[in-house]
Amino acid sequence: MLFLVAFISVGVSAQQPKVDLAMELMAIMDFDSQTDVIVQNLSAMQIRQLEQFDIPEKAKPLMREYMDEINNLLFSTFQSEEVKRQYVDLHASVFSEEELKSILAFYKSDHGKAFSKNFPEIVAGITKISEGQVQSVLPQLAAIDQEFKEKLEGLD
């Protein structure tokens, strides 16, 4: 048992440089801003979906409240330390230490800064992780949806 613990400890500490580099990469890519873009895209999608319904004018403030609640939930989910750690772990597991160093050097270059600036247009890879997070809060979204419907019915 002691051997297993020692083996795991060595494995974890061997990974630490990659994790540190991946964390630096997330910071230099301004990943928090990137997740903001994801939430904004999801919000726009929700608004498009809600616009398909014929919502009376008096219900629109309630709809804004509903959308704010959903967006706050999504934002807090995507900005959570758990999700950030998943992004870091993903990069650390996909790239070697040398690759992470090279990627960091790229992001520090003028071309890398330009890429990072335009990254919101390339958010497809991040979207896959985000969709998984949306799935994790579907029960909460359903509860918010049900509450919204009940409030709408109470307006009559």
VMD Tcl script that draws the C-alpha trace (Angstrom):
set ca {
  {0.00 0.00 0.00}
  {2.82 2.40 0.86}
  {4.37 1.68 -2.54}
  {1.11 2.63 -4.27}
  {0.89 5.90 -2.33}
  {4.53 6.71 -3.16}
  {3.95 5.83 -6.83}
  {0.86 8.04 -7.02}
  {2.69 10.90 -5.27}
  {5.57 10.70 -7.75}
  {3.08 10.64 -10.65}
  {1.21 13.66 -9.33}
  {4.37 15.67 -8.68}
  {5.69 14.76 -12.14}
  {2.49 16.21 -13.60}
  {2.76 19.45 -11.61}
  {5.01 21.27 -14.10}
  {2.50 20.51 -16.87}
  {-0.39 21.63 -14.68}
  {1.46 24.85 -13.82}
  {2.16 25.49 -17.51}
  {-1.46 24.76 -18.40}
  {-2.61 27.20 -15.71}
  {-0.28 29.85 -17.12}
  {-1.68 29.12 -20.57}
  {-5.25 29.59 -19.36}
  {-4.23 32.92 -17.82}
  {-2.42 34.21 -20.90}
  {-5.34 33.16 -23.11}
  {-7.62 35.16 -20.79}
  {-9.79 32.13 -20.40}
  {-12.24 33.89 -18.08}
  {-13.12 36.23 -20.95}
  {-13.49 33.26 -23.24}
  {-16.02 31.66 -20.92}
  {-17.85 35.00 -20.81}
  {-18.22 34.72 -24.59}
  {-19.61 31.22 -24.21}
  {-22.23 32.43 -21.73}
  {-23.11 35.35 -24.00}
  {-23.56 32.94 -26.91}
  {-25.78 30.71 -24.81}
  {-27.77 33.74 -23.67}
  {-28.31 34.85 -27.26}
  {-29.46 31.34 -28.13}
  {-31.93 31.37 -25.22}
  {-33.29 34.75 -26.27}
  {-33.82 33.43 -29.79}
  {-35.67 30.45 -28.38}
  {-37.87 32.59 -26.14}
  {-38.67 34.96 -28.99}
  {-40.41 32.04 -30.67}
  {-43.07 32.27 -27.98}
  {-45.77 34.92 -28.06}
  {-44.99 36.58 -24.74}
  {-47.31 39.39 -23.65}
  {-45.72 42.78 -22.96}
  {-46.53 42.58 -19.23}
  {-44.57 39.32 -19.01}
  {-41.37 40.73 -20.51}
  {-39.94 41.97 -17.17}
  {-40.52 38.49 -15.78}
  {-38.82 37.05 -18.85}
  {-35.77 39.28 -18.23}
  {-35.69 38.08 -14.62}
  {-35.91 34.49 -15.86}
  {-33.08 35.02 -18.35}
  {-30.91 36.72 -15.74}
  {-31.37 33.80 -13.37}
  {-30.41 31.30 -16.05}
  {-27.43 33.34 -17.19}
  {-26.20 33.79 -13.63}
  {-26.38 30.04 -13.10}
  {-24.51 29.33 -16.34}
  {-21.91 32.01 -15.68}
  {-21.21 30.77 -12.16}
  {-21.01 27.20 -13.46}
  {-18.51 28.05 -16.20}
  {-16.46 30.30 -13.92}
  {-16.29 27.72 -11.12}
  {-12.92 26.51 -9.95}
  {-14.01 22.96 -10.80}
  {-14.58 23.82 -14.46}
  {-11.38 25.87 -14.65}
  {-9.53 22.87 -13.24}
  {-11.13 20.66 -15.91}
  {-9.81 23.01 -18.61}
  {-6.34 22.98 -17.05}
  {-6.38 19.19 -16.70}
  {-7.49 18.84 -20.32}
  {-4.55 20.89 -21.57}
  {-2.10 19.14 -19.22}
  {-3.29 15.73 -20.41}
  {-3.22 16.56 -24.13}
  {0.10 18.40 -24.36}
  {3.60 17.49 -23.20}
  {5.58 19.89 -21.03}
  {7.66 20.97 -24.03}
  {4.55 21.53 -26.13}
  {2.99 23.65 -23.40}
  {6.18 25.74 -23.22}
  {6.08 26.24 -27.00}
  {2.39 27.12 -26.94}
  {3.04 29.65 -24.19}
  {5.86 31.17 -26.23}
  {3.45 31.45 -29.15}
  {0.76 33.16 -27.06}
  {3.35 35.63 -25.78}
  {4.33 36.51 -29.37}
  {2.54 39.12 -31.50}
  {0.91 36.39 -33.57}
  {-0.21 34.59 -30.45}
  {-1.66 37.78 -29.00}
  {-3.59 38.32 -32.25}
  {-4.86 34.75 -32.13}
  {-5.91 35.17 -28.52}
  {-7.68 38.43 -29.30}
  {-9.69 36.72 -32.04}
  {-10.22 33.50 -30.14}
  {-13.91 34.14 -29.41}
  {-14.54 33.42 -33.07}
  {-12.84 30.04 -32.65}
  {-14.69 28.93 -29.54}
  {-15.85 25.60 -31.02}
  {-13.48 23.47 -28.93}
  {-14.55 25.12 -25.72}
  {-18.19 24.71 -26.64}
  {-17.97 20.94 -26.20}
  {-16.96 21.34 -22.56}
  {-19.59 24.03 -22.09}
  {-22.34 21.83 -23.45}
  {-21.39 19.23 -20.85}
  {-21.76 21.85 -18.13}
  {-25.18 22.86 -19.44}
  {-26.17 19.21 -19.22}
  {-25.05 19.17 -15.58}
  {-27.46 21.99 -14.67}
  {-30.44 20.84 -16.74}
  {-32.47 19.92 -13.63}
  {-31.93 23.43 -12.25}
  {-32.78 24.96 -15.62}
  {-35.95 22.87 -15.74}
  {-36.91 24.10 -12.26}
  {-36.31 27.71 -13.31}
  {-38.35 27.08 -16.45}
  {-41.22 25.61 -14.44}
  {-41.19 28.54 -12.03}
  {-41.22 30.96 -14.98}
  {-44.22 29.18 -16.51}
  {-46.08 29.28 -13.20}
  {-45.40 33.00 -12.83}
  {-46.61 33.59 -16.37}
  {-49.83 31.74 -15.62}
  {-50.26 33.90 -12.51}
  {-50.23 37.05 -14.62}
  {-53.66 36.36 -16.10}
}
mol new
graphics top color blue
foreach p $ca { graphics top sphere $p radius 0.5 }
foreach p [lrange $ca 0 end-1] q [lrange $ca 1 end] { graphics top cylinder $p $q radius 0.2 }
display resetview
